[in-house]
Amino acid sequence: ELLKDVKLVGIYFSMHNCPPCREFTPILAEFYNEVNADGKILEIVFGSGDKTQEEFDEYFGEMPWIALPRLDARLKSLCPKF
């Protein structure tokens, strides 16, 4: 339902304790906000590699997009494909 009206969907695999990810996330968030400034064109789905729910909650709190739940079974099938 959340993806039905968007033109592009990205899957962002990242985790709280990855320094390159922590540097890239604000850049991606800025791009996401710019692209969607005049209407939703792009949706990003966060796939977390965080070890704890607390890490997930803190890191995801910095993101303007949607996420799969941290322990969602779909992550196991998506990671090897992407």
Accessible surface in RSA format (square Angstrom, percent):
REM  Atomic radii and reference values for relative SASA: ProtOr
REM  Chains: A
REM  Algorithm: Lee & Richards
REM  Probe-radius: 1.40
REM  Slices: 20
REM RES _ NUM      All-atoms   Total-Side   Main-Chain    Non-polar    All polar
REM                ABS   REL    ABS   REL    ABS   REL    ABS   REL    ABS   REL
RES GLU A   1   165.02  94.7 112.33  85.0  52.69 125.5  61.76 119.5 103.27  84.3
RES LEU A   2   126.29  70.3 107.38  76.8  18.91  47.5 111.05  78.0  15.23  41.0
RES LEU A   3    71.05  39.6  63.10  45.1   7.95  20.0  63.17  44.4   7.88  21.2
RES LYS A   4   141.69  69.1 102.43  62.8  39.26  93.5  66.22  59.6  75.47  80.4
RES ASP A   5   112.95  79.1  88.82  88.4  24.13  57.1  37.56  88.4  75.39  75.2
RES VAL A   6    21.69  14.3   2.37   2.1  19.32  46.6   2.38   2.1  19.31  52.4
RES LYS A   7   168.29  82.1 135.39  83.1  32.90  78.3  87.80  79.0  80.50  85.7
RES LEU A   8   108.96  60.7 106.35  76.1   2.61   6.6 108.96  76.5   0.00   0.0
RES VAL A   9    75.75  49.8  41.31  37.4  34.44  83.0  41.58  36.1  34.17  92.7
RES GLY A  10    24.31  30.0   0.00   N/A  24.31  30.0  24.31  66.7   0.00   0.0
RES ILE A  11    64.99  37.0  35.54  26.5  29.45  71.0  35.87  25.8  29.13  79.0
RES TYR A  12    24.15  11.3  22.47  12.8   1.68   4.4  23.96  18.0   0.18   0.2
RES PHE A  13    63.61  31.8  44.24  27.4  19.37  50.4  44.55  27.0  19.06  54.6
RES SER A  14     8.03   6.8   0.00   0.0   8.03  18.5   5.57  11.9   2.46   3.4
RES MET A  15    50.28  26.0  50.28  33.3   0.00   0.0  16.13  13.7  34.16  45.3
RES HIS A  16    39.33  21.5  36.07  25.1   3.26   8.3  33.67  34.7   5.66   6.6
RES ASN A  17    92.52  63.8  67.17  64.9  25.35  61.0  31.36  75.5  61.16  59.1
RES CYS A  18    30.84  23.3  27.40  30.6   3.44   8.1   8.98  22.7  21.86  23.6
RES PRO A  19    93.99  68.5  88.13  80.3   5.86  21.3  93.59  77.3   0.39   2.4
RES PRO A  20    94.14  68.6  85.45  77.9   8.68  31.6  89.95  74.3   4.19  26.0
RES CYS A  21    24.56  18.6  21.08  23.5   3.48   8.2   3.36   8.5  21.21  22.9
RES ARG A  22    76.79  32.2  66.19  33.7  10.60  25.2  28.95  39.6  47.84  29.0
RES GLU A  23   129.01  74.1 118.08  89.3  10.93  26.0  46.48  89.9  82.52  67.4
RES PHE A  24    92.13  46.1  90.54  56.1   1.59   4.1  92.11  55.8   0.01   0.0
RES THR A  25     1.52   1.1   1.52   1.5   0.00   0.0   1.52   2.0   0.00   0.0
RES PRO A  26    78.70  57.4  67.89  61.9  10.81  39.3  73.63  60.8   5.07  31.5
RES ILE A  27   111.74  63.6 109.38  81.5   2.36   5.7 110.60  79.6   1.14   3.1
RES LEU A  28    25.65  14.3  24.50  17.5   1.15   2.9  25.65  18.0   0.00   0.0
RES ALA A  29    12.61  11.6  12.61  19.5   0.00   0.0  12.61  17.8   0.00   0.0
RES GLU A  30   108.64  62.4 102.56  77.6   6.07  14.5  35.30  68.3  73.33  59.9
RES PHE A  31   106.33  53.2 103.86  64.3   2.47   6.4 105.89  64.2   0.44   1.3
RES TYR A  32     8.15   3.8   8.15   4.6   0.00   0.0   7.27   5.5   0.88   1.1
RES ASN A  33    79.44  54.8  71.29  68.9   8.14  19.6  27.20  65.5  52.24  50.5
RES GLU A  34   112.96  64.9  93.83  71.0  19.13  45.6  43.69  84.5  69.28  56.6
RES VAL A  35    39.99  26.3  26.24  23.8  13.75  33.1  34.05  29.6   5.94  16.1
RES ASN A  36    23.17  16.0  10.45  10.1  12.72  30.6  10.45  25.1  12.72  12.3
RES ALA A  37    77.99  71.7  39.60  61.1  38.39  87.3  49.20  69.3  28.79  76.3
RES ASP A  38   149.34 104.6 109.12 108.6  40.22  95.1  41.59  97.9 107.75 107.5
RES GLY A  39    37.03  45.7   0.00   N/A  37.03  45.7  34.64  95.1   2.40   5.4
RES LYS A  40    98.00  47.8  74.31  45.6  23.69  56.4  56.92  51.2  41.08  43.8
RES ILE A  41    65.15  37.1  65.15  48.5   0.00   0.0  65.15  46.9   0.00   0.0
RES LEU A  42    17.56   9.8  17.56  12.6   0.00   0.0  17.56  12.3   0.00   0.0
RES GLU A  43     6.02   3.5   6.02   4.6   0.00   0.0   0.00   0.0   6.02   4.9
RES ILE A  44     6.93   3.9   6.93   5.2   0.00   0.0   6.93   5.0   0.00   0.0
RES VAL A  45    16.86  11.1  16.86  15.3   0.00   0.0  16.86  14.6   0.00   0.0
RES PHE A  46     0.00   0.0   0.00   0.0   0.00   0.0   0.00   0.0   0.00   0.0
RES GLY A  47     1.35   1.7   0.00   N/A   1.35   1.7   0.16   0.4   1.19   2.7
RES SER A  48    11.45   9.7   0.00   0.0  11.45  26.4   0.54   1.2  10.90  15.3
RES GLY A  49    37.43  46.2   0.00   N/A  37.43  46.2  29.13  79.9   8.30  18.6
RES ASP A  50     8.05   5.6   0.39   0.4   7.66  18.1   0.14   0.3   7.91   7.9
RES LYS A  51   153.18  74.7 130.73  80.2  22.45  53.4  92.52  83.3  60.66  64.6
RES THR A  52    56.38  40.1  54.25  55.0   2.13   5.1  54.20  72.8   2.18   3.3
RES GLN A  53    78.33  43.8  76.17  55.7   2.16   5.1  42.56  90.6  35.77  27.1
RES GLU A  54   128.53  73.8 121.70  92.1   6.82  16.2  68.53 132.6  59.99  49.0
RES GLU A  55    46.82  26.9  45.20  34.2   1.62   3.9  13.88  26.8  32.95  26.9
RES PHE A  56    16.19   8.1  16.19  10.0   0.00   0.0  16.19   9.8   0.00   0.0
RES ASP A  57    78.34  54.9  65.71  65.4  12.63  29.9  30.18  71.0  48.16  48.0
RES GLU A  58   105.78  60.7  90.96  68.8  14.82  35.3  41.23  79.8  64.55  52.7
RES TYR A  59     0.06   0.0   0.06   0.0   0.00   0.0   0.06   0.0   0.00   0.0
RES PHE A  60    55.42  27.7  53.98  33.4   1.44   3.8  53.98  32.7   1.44   4.1
RES GLY A  61    66.04  81.4   0.00   N/A  66.04  81.4  33.17  91.0  32.87  73.6
RES GLU A  62    83.76  48.1  56.60  42.8  27.16  64.7  44.32  85.7  39.44  32.2
RES MET A  63    17.00   8.8   0.00   0.0  17.00  40.5   1.40   1.2  15.60  20.7
RES PRO A  64    57.49  41.9  23.12  21.1  34.37 124.9  36.18  29.9  21.31 132.5
RES TRP A  65    10.06   4.0   0.00   0.0  10.06  23.6   1.57   0.8   8.48  13.8
RES ILE A  66    46.10  26.2  43.13  32.1   2.97   7.2  46.10  33.2   0.00   0.0
RES ALA A  67    29.86  27.5   2.67   4.1  27.19  61.9   2.81   4.0  27.05  71.7
RES LEU A  68    18.36  10.2  18.05  12.9   0.31   0.8  18.35  12.9   0.01   0.0
RES PRO A  69    82.93  60.4  74.88  68.3   8.05  29.3  82.85  68.4   0.08   0.5
RES ARG A  70    39.86  16.7  31.64  16.1   8.22  19.6   1.60   2.2  38.26  23.2
RES LEU A  71   142.27  79.2 112.71  80.6  29.56  74.3 118.66  83.3  23.61  63.5
RES ASP A  72    25.64  18.0  13.64  13.6  11.99  28.4  10.57  24.9  15.06  15.0
RES ALA A  73    80.93  74.4  66.82 103.1  14.11  32.1  69.91  98.5  11.02  29.2
RES ARG A  74   135.20  56.8 132.59  67.6   2.61   6.2  61.67  84.3  73.52  44.6
RES LEU A  75    14.44   8.0  14.33  10.2   0.11   0.3  14.44  10.1   0.00   0.0
RES LYS A  76   172.75  84.3 157.35  96.5  15.40  36.7 106.32  95.7  66.42  70.8
RES SER A  77    61.28  51.8  51.76  69.1   9.52  21.9  44.88  95.6  16.40  23.0
RES LEU A  78    40.35  22.5  40.35  28.9   0.00   0.0  40.35  28.3   0.00   0.0
RES CYS A  79    67.86  51.3  52.96  59.1  14.89  35.0  25.83  65.5  42.03  45.3
RES PRO A  80   112.51  82.0  69.16  63.0  43.35 157.6  82.62  68.2  29.89 185.8
RES LYS A  81   153.96  75.1 118.14  72.5  35.82  85.3  73.13  65.8  80.83  86.1
RES PHE A  82   150.11  75.1  92.46  57.3  57.65 150.0 114.32  69.3  35.80 102.5
END  Absolute sums over single chains surface
CHAIN  1 A     5470.2       4307.6       1162.6       3410.4       2059.8
END  Absolute sums over all chains
TOTAL          5470.2       4307.6       1162.6       3410.4       2059.8
